[in-house]
Amino acid sequence: STMLRMILELSVPPTTVLPWGPTTSSRAVRVVFLNAISTAVSATSYCWNSDCATGPTTSRRWSSSSSDSCGWITLRSTSTSGGAPLDPDWKARTEAVFGLPLNNGYGITEAAPTVAATRPDFPRSDLSVGPAVEGVDNKIHAPDEDGVGEIWIRGPNIMKGYYNNPEANRASMMPEGWYRTGDLGRMAPDGALFIAGRLKELIIRSGFNVHPPEVEAMLTQHPNVVVAAVVGRPIPGNEEIVAFIMVEGDIDEARLKTWLRERLVSYKVPQHIIIVDAFPTAATGKILKHKLLGEFADALSERQPA
């Protein structure tokens, strides 16, 4: 669900034919999207290679190469786009491979879409989505003791309302131009915004608030966990934390729980960790969390409430 965007600055002779067409300028800028990072790539110079020299369906790939063969490419910046919070492991691997800070941001359709973003000239080592972009205000409504509350935003980019849906408008459009995003976050002293998750996905375990992205981020730091999705499952008098993960290598639920207990407070450790082969996803690749409990109901039915 996360893609890597690279902005490349190329210094090339005029009329050079590049893979995406000819250029008449000695400098060109190309935005490239990758859907994966190869851990084998370690060179600092990157060249666009083609399996076939002609044809609109040419299969292209990025690979490492020496500066002698493609020194005309300079990687200027990297950023991510996707429908999920930035994974800390993804950020670390990307920065290690390309030697550049990975920029992050936050946006929603109702804001057309950008709300906040980090800046290449002020890189961050944490997972903040950065300060609000120019012209947009944001605030944390009704923060808890940890400073986490619903993110409210306003600005000229905010929609006028949902078409023919007055009920949704009453629930989301607040006085003085504020819009309720339904997302949870906290604000750092420097104005940088941190996303904690979706308000409707908040898990209340034994009276404590558990934000799924925090647990997911910790799970994906384990070397054997590829992807993680965490949801709540209501049980009599409480709510369980259920984690669904895709893995590689030798790992099991018991060892993962032991590893998590060393890194999370006890009430944030999932009661159930289900290893799956694939997730239900949208066409964009975003995990459909609302389908997880139903999709893997058989695996959960074998377990007692905890």
Salt bridges, closest charged atoms under 4 A:
GLU9 OE2 - ARG27 NH2 2.25
GLU9 OE1 - ARG76 NE 3.69
ASP51 OD1 - ARG61 NH1 2.36
ASP89 OD2 - ARG93 NE 3.17
GLU95 OE2 - LYS91 NZ 2.80
ASP121 OD2 - ARG119 NH2 2.69
ASP126 OD2 - ARG124 NH2 2.93
ASP137 OD2 - ARG154 NE 3.29
GLU150 OE1 - ARG180 NE 2.89
ASP183 OD1 - ARG198 NH1 2.74
ASP190 OD2 - ARG124 NH1 3.02
GLU201 OE1 - LYS289 NZ 3.66
GLU214 OE1 - LYS268 NZ 2.88
GLU216 OE2 - LYS289 NZ 2.50
GLU240 OE1 - ARG233 NH2 2.78
GLU240 OE2 - HIS272 NE2 3.01
ASP250 OD1 - ARG255 NH2 3.09
ASP252 OD1 - ARG255 NE 3.41
GLU253 OE2 - LYS257 NZ 3.40
GLU253 OE2 - ARG303 NH1 2.91
GLU262 OE1 - ARG263 NH1 3.23
